[in-house]
Amino acid sequence: MKIKTWARLFLAVAPMLAGCKGFWDVPSGSGGGGGSSSGVFYVLNLKTSEVAGFSFAKGSTSLTAVSGSPYALASAPLTVAISPNGGFLYVSTAAGIYVYSINASTGQLTLQNNNNVISSDPAFAMAVDPSGGWLVEAISGTGTVNAIPLDSTTGLLPSGASEQTVNLPSGATNVQAITTTRTGATNHYVFVALGTSGIAIIPFTSSSSGNPFGAVTMISPKNTNGGDTAVAVDLARQVLYVGETVAVSGNNPGGLRMFSIGAKSSLTEVTGSPYATGGVGPSAILPTTNYVYVANKAVSGSNNGNITAFAITTVGAATSLTAVTNGTVSAGVGTLGLAEDNTGTYILAVNSGGSPDLSAFTIGTSGALTSYATAATGSDPVQAVAIVALP
């Protein structure tokens, strides 16, 4: 899955936001303007069982609610994914997975499949593969990873198609996060973070007319008392990033591990890995073109989570990370999700404990983040747990 955007001036946006004091608290000296919408993103509000959609007016600093937002869900949401072409939004709930079409001009959502779920799976983690032909998902506690075939033009299951499954090793049931390699990758895989069981590496053939999964291999956590909680794949390089709870020493042992992705399910940890993230529990990883941002939902000695920035350095065929100077910033309480708007201007973070629901940061020339604005994503408390942005 992805994430992305933000703004400066308070705007009365929609009936649902009326009366939400602090919805968009901004720095002084902000301006305004007009233009077509861009930077659309969607937030899952767990406590209020809704999808909230927003955008920023291009060339302006105002935040606008997507028409029809918030979209009520029949049951509590768990996770969200978006198709690579930005045409469909998949929302997993306790009742199953729903699909919405996305209006390319406005970001407005329309529930598909006659308002019914496309799968009864209450997926805890999911991602759409680069072809748009599969929704890869996993249910925590089951010990399997599933692939739901998709018609990339409708976002629904093709006629006669059925869900495919691969079994994980015995005991590997604590699903935390899932991702796939990108378009153009030499070797295609699904990667699943499985807590203390480590990382599952699963070859994936998107062109398959049957089961797209290959044989599962595993990478263990760096330390036996640690666990893998987040995964992401580099945007342009054959590199996997893994967030781990006990990867370095100290009061904040959370770390970012970095692996080069090879053939035959091989991962090679790069020199210098793991990198300290300054927190206890890495919860989200956001690679951008030149930087990688890691959110920690908890930080020792603080009530807030944080976000740490790393610069991507490539020398010849070798890629490594360098901690950005002054690159760690405080976020809200229980920071769980990150996104970047599609203009590459803002990094967004959602905080399940609020204070605020959403934080927006500008990206400096060195990659360091500067706090820019905060927002409520609904009538608090909403417990914002996930965010995705239009590609």
N, C-alpha and C positions, 0 to 999 in steps of 0.2 A: 503494500500500500504506500500514498504520498501525503504532502501538506504544505500551505502557502499564503499570506498577505495582511495589510492594515492601514490606519488612517488617523486624522487629527482633530477634526471639529465635531462637536456633538450634533447629532441630527435626530429629530423625532422620526422614527422609522416605520413603525407599524403598530396596530392596536395592541398586539401582545407585548410590545415594549413600553407602551405608555405607562408612566408611573414607576418604571424601574429606575430608581435613583442610582446614579453611578454606572448606567449602562455603557456609556462611552466617556470615560474621564480622560481628558487630553491635556497636553502641555499648552501653555499660553503661547500666543503669537501665531496661531494656526490660521490658514487661509481657507478659501473655498473655490468652487468652480464647477464646470459642467462637463459633459462628455458621455460617451457610451460606456456601459458597464464592463468591468474586467475584474480579475482577482476573485472569482466566486469561490466560496468554500462552504462546507457543511459541518456542523457540530452535532454530536449525539448527546442529548441530555438524558441521563439515566433515570434520575428521580422523577422527572416529569414525562418520561416516555415520549420523546419527540425528536424530530430532526429539525434543526434550525439552520436556514440558509441565509448567507449574507454576501454582499459584494461591495467593491469600492468603485466609485465613479472615476473613470479614466481622466487624468489631468486634474483631479480634485482630491480633497481630503475627507470626503464624507462617506460614512458607512450607511448602506441601504439594505433593508431586509428584502430577500427574494420574495416575489409575489407568492402569496399563499403560505408563507412561513409564519409560525412553525407548523410542521406536518406531524399530526398526531399518529402515534404507533399503537397497535393493538396490545402490545406488551413491551416489557423493558428491553431496550436495545443493548447489544453486546459489543458489536464491532461493525466496521463499515469499510467498503472498498469501492474504487471507481475504475471504470474501463479505461484503457490506454488512450482511446480517442475522445474521452470525456463525454460520451453519449449516455452512459448508464451508471446509476448509483445503486450499489447493493448494500442492504442494511440487514444485518443478522439480529434477530430478537429471540426471546425465550420461546416464541411460537414458530420460529423458522426464518427463512431468508426471503425478503421482499426485494423487488427490483423496481426502480423508478427510471423513466426516461428523463433526460436533462435538456431543457430548451437551450440551444447554443447561444442565443442572443441575451436571454434574461436569467438563465440559471434556474428557472422554475422547474419544479419536479412534478411528474405525473405518474401515479402508481400504475404498474402494468400487470399483466396476467390476470385480468378481471379481479384485481385487488386481492388475489390469492398468493400464497408463498410459492416460490419455485422449488423449495426444498424444506422439509420439516426439521432439518438439522439446526440446532441452536449453536451455530458456529461461534467459537470464542476468538478465532483468528482467521482471516481470509485475505486473499489477494487475487486479482485477475491477471492471468499470464499475459505476456506481451502481445500475443496473437489476438487477444480478445475472445479466444475460443474456449477458455476454461476458467471457471471460478474454483480456485484451490482453497480448501478450508479444512479446519480441524475442530473437533469438539473436545474440550478438556475432559479427561477421565476415560476416554474410549480406547486409546491406543491405536488409532487409525488416522490417516490423512485422506481426504476425499477430493475428487475432481468432478465438478459439475460441468458437463458440456454446454456450451453457449452458442447461439446463433449471433454472431457479432453485429448483425444488422438489426436484430430485434431485441437483443439482450436476454432472450428466453431460451429454454431448452429446445433444441431441434426435435422435430417429430420422431418418435421412436427411440430417442437417445436416453441413456441412463447414467446415473452417477457411478463413478469408478473409485476404487479404494485400494490403499496399500497399508499393510500392517507395520506398525513400529515395533522395535524390540520390546521384549517383556519388561514391564515397569515404566516404560517411557510414555507416560500419560498426561503429564502436567504441561499442557500446551500454553505457551506464553505469547508467541508471535510467529508469523510466517511471511516469507517473501519468495520471489522468484528472480532468476537472472533476467537481464534486459534484452531488448531487441538487438540482434547482431552479435550476441555472445557466441563464442566458439563452442562452448559446452553449456547445455541448458540444465538447470537444476531448480528444485524447490528446497528451501532451507527452513527448518522449523526449530525454534528455541523451545527447549523442553525442561527448563529448570535444572535441577541437579542431575538429570540424565544427559545434559549437554545439547549438542546440535545434531539434528538429523539432516543428512545430505541425500537427496533423492533425485536421480536422473529423471528428466521430464521431456517427453516427445510430444509437442503440441499438435503435430500433424497426425498423430495416431487416431485411427478410427475405433480403436478399442481402449484398453487400459494404457494411459500415457506414462505411468510410473515405472521406474526401474528399481533395482535392488537398493535397499536402504543401508547406508553406512553411518557411523556415529563419530563425533568428536567430543571428548569429555571436557568438562570445565577445567580451568587452569588449576584450581584447588578443589579438593574433595568436599570442602564445606561451602563451596560457592555454587552458583547456578546461573544458567543462561536465560536472560529475560527479554532480550531484544535482538533483532537481526535486520540488516539492510544491505543492499547491494549497491556498489558505486555506480554512478550514472554513466560513466564512460570507460571504466576500467574493469578488468576481471578481478575484482576485489570484493570480499565479504567482510562486513563489520558485525561484530557480536558484542552486545552489552552483557557484562557479567558482574555478579554481586560481590565476589571476593576474588579480585584479580590482582590487586596490589596491596601493600601493607598500609597500616595507619588506621585512624578513626573513620576514614571514608574510603573503604577498600574497593568501591565500585570501579570498574575499568572497562575500556574499549579494546577488544582484541581485533586484530586485522589480519586477514588471510588472503593470499593470492589463490585464485581458483584455477585448478588444472584439470587435466583429462582424467577419466576413470574415477571420478568422485574424490580426487585428491585436493586437500587444502594444505597450504604451507604458510605457517605463521611468519609474518615479516619481522625483520630485525627491529627491535625497539618496542614491539608489542608485548604486553598490554600497556595502554596509556591510561593514566589516572584521570578519572572524570570528576573528582571532587565531591562524590556523593556515596550513598549507601546502596541505592537501587536503581541502576540504569533502566529506564522505562521506555525510551524511544530514541531512535537514531535517524537523523535526517541528513543524507548526503546531498550537497549541492555541487555545482560545477567545480568549485575550487576549495570548498570547505566541508567539514563534517561537524554536525551539531549533535550533542548527546544530552538528553534530559535525564535528570535523576529525580525520582518522585520523593525522595527523602535525603536529607543531609544531616549528618551528626552535628548537634549543637545549634540547629536552626529549625524553625517551624515551617520554613518554605523549602520547596524543591529548587533546582537550579538548572542552568543550561551551560555547557562548556563547549567552546569552539576549538577546532583543530584545522590547520591548513594542510592541504594535500600536496605533498612534494614528490615529484617524479624525476629521478636521475637515471637516464638510460632506460632500462627495463624495470628498474626497481622503484616501487612506490612506498612512501612512508608518511607519517603524520608528524606535525610539529604543533605543540600547544600554542595557541594565539595569545600574544601578550594582552593581559587584562581581559582574557577571553571567557571568564566564568561570570555569569550574571544570575541574580536571584530571580525566581519565577514565583508562582503562587503555591498554594498548599496541594500536595499530591499531584505534581505535574506528570501527565500520562501521555500526551500526544504532541507532536510537532508537525508543522507544515510550512511551506514556502509559497508565497503567492506567485502567480504565473508571470509576473513582471520581474521577479527576482529582487524585489525591493524590501520585502518584509519577511521576518520569521514569526510564526504564530505558535503559541503554546496554550493548551487547555489544561486546566487544573481541577481535578475531581473534588478537591476540598474547598474550591472557591478562592476568594481573597487574592485576585479576582477569578472569575470563571475562565477568562481569556486574557493573555498578555500578548502585546505586539511589540516587536523590536525592529529597529532599522539595522541594516548591515553596513558596517564601516568598511573602508578600503582594505583594512587588514583582516577582515572577517569578524572582528569583534562586534558584539551586539550592544545596542543602546536602547534602554527602555523608552518606548514611544507613546504607548497608550494602553488602556485597560478597558475591559468590557464585561458586562453580564450577558450571557447568551440566552436568557429567558427570565422568568419571574423567579428569582432565587428563593430557596436553594434548588439548583437544577442538577448538580453533580455531572458536570461535563466530562466525558470519558474518552472521546475520540474526535478526530478532525481529519478531513480530507479536503483537497483543493482541486479545482479543475486544472488539468495539465495545460 
